[in-house]
Amino acid sequence: MADIIPAECVQTSAPIRWVRVALDVPLADLYDYRSNEAVVVGDRVIVAFGRRKMIGVVVGLPEVPGCDPSKVKDVLAVLKDIAPLSSSWLHFATFAAEYYQRPLGEVILPALPMPLRSVPSYQGKRSGAGPVVRLAKRRASQQEATATSVVPQLNSQQEQAVTALIAAKGFKTFLLYGVTGSGKTEVYLHAAAQTLALGKRVLMLVPEINLTPQFEQSLRARLEPVAGVNGVAVMHSALSDGERLRAWLRVQSGEARIVLGTRLAIFAPLDDLGLIVVDEEHDPSYKQQDGLRYSARDLAVWRAHDLGIPVVLGSATPSLESWANAEKSIYQRLDLPARARAVTLPSVRLVDTRRLQMDHGLSPHLVEAMRARLANKEQVLIFLNRRGYAPALHCNSCGWVSQCTRCTTFTVLHRLTAQRAQLHCHHCGLAQNVPKACPDCGDQDLQPMGRGTQRVEEHLAELFPGARVVRIDADSTRKKGSAQALFASVHAGEVDILVGTQMVAKGHDFANLGLVGVLNADALLFSQDFRAPERLFAQLMQVAGRAGRHSGHGEVIVQTGYPEQAVYQALLKHDYAGFARHSLQERQAAALPPFSYQALLSAEARELTPALDFLRGARELASELSAHYQTEVVLTLYDPVPLRIVRVDNMCRAQLLLESTNRPALQSLLRHWLKLLPEQPDARRVRWQLEVDPLEI
């Protein structure tokens, strides 16, 4: 089948058709073109846009164009190498665009694999051989089916949860609240098997790429007998363009019955879905932080509603939004209060560091506990959510601190080898050589300030010379497959001490891990972000749950200078429900989400003044618009403020927060507001963007 039909090759006697096209451009408009060839909604076309050629998606077939027909350009080519995007998928994309206040083309096109939206894939030297044709010639052979694993016996709570999921008719949102190690994955697998047996497909989302290998292994082993060989497709941003295209095509064709992926997988072209699962639903990684700033968790709920199917949100520490919905019976909560294996939850000990003599950031209590666990042939996890060797380099003589030249933040010291180090900015990516002497006073005795995972790893290797120490963070897992290999070595018992960041805190079932030590937990305690206590508690509960999952008698030691804080006291008792109750009371008193709805307008410019001026004008405009709404709808417009880290990559940043007690009223205001913002006097002097339901303020 030909994959390109050049418009100029079509007979001139063919009837003229007007097509409305969505393009990946930062403009809210759709664009009309003329086609002499039959085109259906969902087709991709090559069109001229200004001086460029672009691939767009047909989203409408108007009877007449929206402008003077004589000015309408011709479609250059109609692409027919894949089936048209379905109406239900386009409906989903349209909702995402409307809710998150973005152009439709900025939703549709980035959701496609790069070769399907790239004009060079269809023109030039390879003209006539689109990516799908070329792919078919070299498609890898199907994977062999994995040997079926033994299906564990469900306990009564797991059985009740599976029964509730299977019995659901139509749309229903379930909050699967289970302590760490309670067997939530088994509930997912049993429910997925039943869904597949009914001829429907399953979409499973996980928050991070490094969690996909172990989930994929479980899905293939347990569900391929139902889904068929090669019935699992994996979708995430670390795949190459070719790998992502192959997975996408297998999903669209119906070959893949199970889709596993990170947040981008919510846009998988699935039309016969029967179940959506969002594991670790509380995780902030489900929120996209650039472009279309969507929440994959929230879109999963809407997509399930649109398709009339159940969706499962699973977590040991649910987001307060989901917990509040369960309390109001909007979601049905399914509880797994005990670990699946007959083992107890780990004990938690708070070590007050205020009057202790610390050894490179380690308390005597933690060092002693590590010695005991290592002597007992158990593994130890040291959790520090700060990568690099040290957060900064400083001079004791004059107080100089390593500063990024492009950002208002410190550069982080990284050890590249035993003899070589660099200073890296984690915000703009700037890399600098370590100065041989202080730039201000000339003192050559520059010292690292604070500790990152590299420095802790180095000290632990010296403190426990016979132990095998491994570090897992974003630096040690840059190469493809490295994270999977490192985790495999931990599971194989080839590691005694694991040092890691949040990458190790969730989803991993370490069989022989007896002790978890938490360093620098207080970093989030006094953040200006009202969500910081919720994130800290979830982080600590998740990493604590890695201990003692198989043998019991696990232990967690949290070093803190503020042991009396409510978040730590709740952690002592593994009391998520109590923490959530207290936090929701505080949120309600302050009218914060989930008791209000927010939008964040951000602006950046070379200087701070234009950014703030633009936001002040935007605030006045929003105030004028809000006067048209009913008086019982509370709309709060905060003052524009610079961000905590004002300058990043030589751009100064500021933000304006809007808050309302009524979501539809806020959405309506945003829609009108966005049409007028480009006309503001300072709009051309700044880069600005709007985020609905922001997670970081």
N, C-alpha and C positions, 0 to 999 in steps of 0.2 A: 504494500500500500504506500503510495507516495506520501511524503510527510510535508511537502510544500506545494501549494497551488498558487503560482504567481498570478497576481490580479491582471497583469497585462496580457496574459495568455488566454483569458476568458473571452468568449465571443461577445462582441459589442451589443448583440441583440438581446443578451441576457437582461432580465429585469434588474433595476437598480434597487439595492437594499441599503437602508441606513442602519448603521450599527453604533451603539454607544459603548465606549471602551474605557476601562479603568487602567491607568498607568501609574507606575511607581514614581510619582513626583509629589513634592510637598505642597500640593494645591488641592483644594477640596472639590474641584470640578471633575466631572466626567466629560469625555471628548467624543464628538460625533465624527464618523467617517463614512465613506461610500464604498460599498462592495458590490461587484457584479456577480459574485459567487455566493451560493447558499451558505449562510453562516448561522449557527445556533448559539444561544446563550451558553457560555462556558467555554467556547472556543478561544484559542489564542491566535492573535494576529500580529503581524509586523506592520507598524505604521510609522509615518514621519511625524516627529514632534519637534518643532523648531528645526534646527539643523541636524538633529539626531534621528537615528532609527531606533525604535524601541519595540519590545514585545509587550502587548497589553492583553487583557482578557475582556471578551465581550460580555457585558452585563445587562444589555437591553437592546431591543430592536424597535426603535420608535418609528411611527408612520411618517413623521417628518422630522428633519433635524432641528436642533435648538438654535440654529443660527442660519444666516443666509446660505441656501444650498450651493450657490456659486462659489462660496469660500470653503466648502467642505472638501478635504483631501481624500484621495483614494486609499483604500487598504492596499498595502504593498504585497502582502502574502497572507494566506490563510494556512495555519499550521494544523495538520490533521494526523500527526504521528501518535497522539494519545486521545483517549476519549475525552469529551468535553467535561469540564468540572461540573459536578452535579448541582442541581438547584438547591438541595438541602445544605450542601457545603457552602454555596454562595450566600445562602440565607444566614448561616452561622457567621461567615466573614463580615457580612453587612452589619449584623448586630455588634460584633467586636468593634468595627469602625465607628458606629454611632455611639456606643457607650463610652469608648475611650477617646472620642472626639478626634479621630484621625481620618485622613482621606482613604477611601475604599481601596485604592490602588496600593497604598502603603501596607495594607493588610494582606491582600490577595497575592501580590507578586512575591514578596519575601517568603511567603509560606511554600512556594514552589522551589524545587532544587534548582541550583544556579543554571545548569545546562538548558532547562526548559524556559528560562526567562532571559537568556543571553542571545542577542542577535548573531554574534560570531559563530554560535553553535550551528546556525542554519545557513550562513552565507560565507563568502570568501572561498578559500581553497577546498573547503569541505561541503560546498553547496550541494544540496540534494541528498545529503546523508546526515540527517538530524541526529541528535544524541541518542534517541531511542533505537534508531536503525543501527547505529554503530555499536550500541550496547548489546543488542541482540546477537551480533556477530561474535562477541567475546564474553558473553555472560558465563560466569563461573558455574561449575556443576553444583547441583544441590547438595546441601550438607547431609551427612548420614544421620539418621535418627539416633538420638541419645538413648542409651539403655534406660528403660523405665525404672525410676527409683522406687523404693519402698514408701508407701503412703502411710504416714504416722496416724495413729488413732487419735481422733479429736476428743478433747474433754467436753464436759457438758456445756460450758460457756461458749466454746467454739462451735459446737453443734447448734446451739440456739441462734448464734449469729448467722451461720450459713443458712439455716432454715428460714430466718427472716429475710435474707437477701433473695433466696430462691422464690419465696412466696410473694415477693413484691410484684405487683401488677402496675405497669405504667411507671410514671416518674415518681421517684422517692429518693431523698437524700439521707444516707445513713452516716452517722459519725461513729466509727469503730474506735472506741476508746479502750486501749489495752496497755497495761504496764509493759515496760521493756522486757522482751523475752516471753510475752504472753501468747505468741503464735499468730499474730495478725496475718503473716504471709500465708499460713495454711488456710485461713479463712478466705483470703483472696483466691488461692488456687482451687479450692473446692467450689466456690461460687463461679469461677471462670470455667471450670470443667462442665458444670451444668449449663452455663450459657452457650458454650460451644456445642454441646450435645443437642441444643435446640436449633442449631443452624445459624446462630448469631455470632458476632465477633466481639472481641474484648480489647479495650484500650487501658493500659496500665502506665501511670506516670510515676516517676521517681524524681527526687529533687536534684540529684547530682549525677554526673556522668560516671563517676567511679562506682556507683551502685548498680549500674546496668549489667556488668558481667555476671555477678552472682544471681541476679534475678533472671537473666536470660538462661543461665544454666538450669535453674529450677523450672522455668517455664518449658524449656525443651524436654527436660527429663519427664516432667509430669503431664504435660498437655499435648505434646506432639502426637501421641496415640489418638487423640481426639481431633486435633487441629490439622494433622498431616505433616509429613516430612517437610522441613523448611517452612513451617507454618508460622514462625515467629519472625517479625521484622523489628529491627532496632533503629531508632531515630534520635540523634542528638547532634549537637553542633561540632563535635570533634571528628565526625566522619568526613572523609574526602568527598568532593563533589560527585565522583562516580559512585561511591558507596551509598551516599544519601539518595542519589537518583535511583539506584537499583532497589533500595528499600521502598522508596515512594511508589515506584511502578508496581512492585509486588503488592503493595497495599491497595493501590487504585484498581488493579486488575482483579482483586479478590483472592489472589494466591495466598497472601499472608492473612491468617485468621486472628492473630494476636499481634498487637502493636505495643512495644515497650519503648519508652523514651522519656526524655526530660521535657521541659515546658513546651518546646516547639512542637512536640508530638500531638499537642491538643489540636493542631491544625491538620492532622493526618486525614487524607481523603477517604474517610470511612462513612458508608451510608447504611450499612446493616448492623450497626452497633447494638449490642444487647446489654453491655455493662461497661462502666467506667470506674476505674480505681485510681485514687490519688493517695499514694503512700507518703507518710510524713507530711501531712497536709498543712502543718503549721509553718513549714520551712520557707524563709524569705526568698529562697532561690526560685520559687515558682513565679516571682514577679520580675518581669523583664525591665531592665533599667535604662534602656535606650530605644529609640525608634518608637514603635508601638508599645507603650508601657502597660502591658496587660498582665493580669494574674491568671495563670493557667488553671489554678484551683477554681477560681470564680467562673472562668469560662467553661470548665468541666461541668459545673453545676448547671449552667445555662444550657449547654449542649445536651445534657441528659434531659433537661426539661423540654427542650425543643423536640427531641426524638422520642420522648415518652418512655424513658428507661431508667433503671436505678443507677445511682452513683454512690460510691463508698469513699469517704474521707477517713483515713486511718492515721492515728497518732497516739503516742503515750503522753504527749503534752499538746493537746489541740490548741489552735489559735483561739483567742478570746472571742473573736467573731463567731467561729463555729460553735464554741461552747455556749455562747449566749443564744444562738439559734436552736440548739438542742434544749436549753432550759425553757425556751418558749414553745417547744414542740414543733418548730418549723423543720428541724431535722429529727430523725429518730436515732437515739443513742443506743449503741450496742456495747456492753461492757465486757471486758476480759480482765478481771481484777487480780488474777494470779498468773504466775509464769506457767508456760505449757509443761515444762519439766517440773518435777517435784522438788524444786529448789527455792530457797528464799531470796528475797530481794537483798542487795548488798547493804551492809551497814555503812552509815555516813558519819564521818568525824570531821568537825571543824577545828582547824588549828589556828589559834589566834597568834598572828605573827608580830604583833606590836612590840613585844618585849623579848623576842627570840633572837638569838645569834644565828643568822642564816648562812648557809654554805652555798654560795653561787645561786641564791634564790630557792634553795631547798631547805626545809625545816628539819631539825633532828628527828622529829616524829616520822616524817615521810621517808627519810633515809633508812631509819631503823625498820620501818615496815617493808621497804623494798628489799632489804637484806633478808628478811624472814621469808618473803614470798619467793625470792630467787633460790634460797636454800631449799625450799620445798618444791623446786622445779616448776614453779608457776610463772606465768608471764606478767609483766607490769606495763601499764600504759601511763605515760606522762603527757598530760594534755596542756598545751599552751597555744592559744589562738593568736600567735604572732610569729610569722615566718622571718627568715633572715638570721643573721648572727646577733645583731643588736639594733634597737630602734634608732640609734643615732651614734655619732662619733663626737667626742667633745674634748676640750682642752682644759685641764685643771688650773692652768696658770691664769688665763684671761677670761674663761667662760665661753669661748667660741664653741658653737654647735654646728654640725654639718647641716646645711640648709640647701634645699633645692633652689636653683636659680630661676626656675619657671613657676614654682608653686610656693604658697605660704605654708610649707610643711617641711619636716626634716627628711633627709635622705637616710635610708636604712643601710646599715653595713651588712654586706653579704660576703661570705667566704666562697670563692670559686674553687680554690685548691688550698692545700696546707700553707702555701707560700704567697698566694695571690688573693686579693680582696678588692671589692668595688663598692661604691656607694650608689644605691638605686633609689629612685623615687617611685613609690608604689601607686602614684596618682597619674603622672605623665609619662613614666617609662624612662626618664633620663638616667643614664649610667655614667658615672664619673670615676676616675681613678682616685684612690685614697691619697690625700696629700702627704708628702714626706714630713712636713712640719706644719704647725698651725699657721693658717694664712694671715692671722692678725698679729701674733706675737713671736712667731718663729719657733716656739717650743716643739721639740720633736717627740715628746711623750704624749701622743694622742691616745685616748682611752675609749673603749666602747661603753656606751651608756645603756643600761638595761640589758635584757636578754630576749633573744629570739630562739626558735627551735634549733638552729644550727649550733648556737653557743651551749644550749642545754645538752644537746647530743654529744658535743665535745667533752663537756664536764663529766657526764655520766660514763663515758668510755674510760675516763681517767679514774673515776670513783669506783667503778666496778670493772676492773681490767679483764676479768674472765667472762663477762657477759657479752652477748651479741646484741649490739644496739643498732636500731634502724630508725630512720626519720622518714615520715610520710607527710609531705606538704606540697604546695603548688610548685615549689622549686625542684623537689626530688622526683616529681612525676610529670615533668614537661614532655618527655619523649613518649610517643605513642606506645601503649601497652605497658608502660613502666609501673603505673599504679596497680594494675592487675597483677603484675609479677611480684610487687612488694607485698600486697595483701596475701597472695598465695604463699609467700614465704612465712608470713605470720601464722597463717592457718596450718602450715605444715610443721610448725614447731621449730622453725629455724631461727627464730627471734626470741630473745629474752626480754629486752626492754624496747618498747615502741614509743617514740616521741612523735607527736602529731598535732595537727591543727583540727579544725572542724571537719576535715575530710574523714577522720577516723571516728567521729562522735556518733554517727547514726548508721543504722542498718546492718552493721557487721556483727556476725555471730562468732566471736573468738572463743573457742572451746576451753582454752586453758588459761584465760586471763583472770587473775585473782585480785589484782589491785589496780585502782585508778588514782593517780595523783593529779590534782588540778592546780596549776600555777597561774598567778595574776588574774584571778577571777574577778577582782574588784574593778577592772578596767571599764566594765559596762555599768557599774553600779550607780554612778552619778552622771550619766549621760543626759543631755538636754532633751533627747528624744523620749517621749512618753512611753514608747514601746520597749525601751531598753530593759526594764525589769522582767518583762515577759520573755524577751529573747534570752536573757541571762538564765532564767529559771529553766527554760526549755533546753538550752545548751547543756546546763549542768545535769539535768535529769537524763538527757540522752546519753551523754558520755558516761555517767554513772551506771547506766544500764548495760554497759559493755562488760561489767565485772560479774564473775560468778554465774554466768548464764547456764553452764552445764553442771558444775560441781557444787554450786552453792558456796556459802561462806565468803562471798565477795566483799571487798572493802573499798571504800572511797574516802580519800582524804582531800579536803578542800582547804587550801591555805588562804586566809583572809585577814584583813585588818579590821573588819566590821562584822564579826560573827553574830551580832544581835539583830542584824537586818532581817526583815520579814522573809525575803527570798531565801536566805540560808536556813532560817528556822523551818520553813515549809519543806525545804530539801531534806532536812534531817528526818522528817517523818514520811518522806515520799508522798506528800500531801498536795497533789496537783489540784484537787477539787477545792481545798481550802484556799490555796493561792489564787485560783481563778475567782472564787467568790469575793475575796478581799479586793482583788484588782478590778473586778467589774463594778464593785461599789464605788471605788475611787473614780473610775472612768465615768460612771453615771453622774456622780456629783459634779464633775468637771465638764460634762457634756462632750466627752471625747468618744471616738469610735469604740464600740459599735453603736453608740447612742447618738451619733451624728455622722455626717458624710462630708468628705473633704476633697478638695482639688488644690493642686499646687502649680502655680505659674512661676517658671524659672526663667531668668534672663542672664545673659553673659555678654561682656564686651571687653575691649582692651583696657578700659578704665571703668572703675566702679560707678562713677556718677551717671553715665548714660543708662546703665542697667537699672539703677534705682529710680531715675527719672521716668523710664518707661513703665516700671511697675507702679509708680505713684499715679501716673496717668491711667493705667489699667485699673487701679483700685477705684479711682473716681468714676470711671466708666461703669464698672460693676455696681457701684453704689447707686448710680442713676438708674441702671436697669432693674436693680432689686426693688426699687420703689414701686414697680408695677405689680409686685407679687402681694399676696394676701398678708395681712399684718400678723396672722398667727404663725406664719413661716419665719423662723428665725434664721437670718443669714448674717454671719460674722465675717467681716473683712479685716484681717490682721494687717499691721503695718509692714511694708516691704523691709526686709533685713538682709544684710550680707550673710553668706554661708559661713559656717565655722572655719572651714578652709576656704578663704576668700578667692585666692588665685590658683588656678590649675592650668598648666600649660600656657601661661601668659594670658589667660582669660579670667577676668574678674566676674564673680557669680553672686547673684542675689535671688531672693524668692519671695513670693506673695502667697499666703495661705488663705483659702476660702473654706468656710465651714457652714453647713446647713443642717437643720433638723429634718429636712424633707429632701429625699433623693431625687424624685422627679423634678421638683422645683429647681434644684441645683443643676441638673442636667439641662433643663430648658434655658436657664440663665447662661450656662457655658456655651450652648449652641449659638445664642444670639451674640454673646460676648466675642466669640472667636471670629465672627464675621466682621466685627468692627475693629478688633485689635490691629490688623495690618494698616489701618488708616491712622493710627496714633502717630503723633509727631516724631517720637523717638523709635518707632518700630523698625526703621531701616538701619538704625545705628547699632542694633543688638541682634543676637540670636536668642530666640525664645521658644519655649515649648510648654505644653500643658500636660500634667499628669493627674489622672483621676484615681482616687483611692490610693494616695501615696503611702508607702510603707516607711520611708525615711524622711524625716523633717528636721 
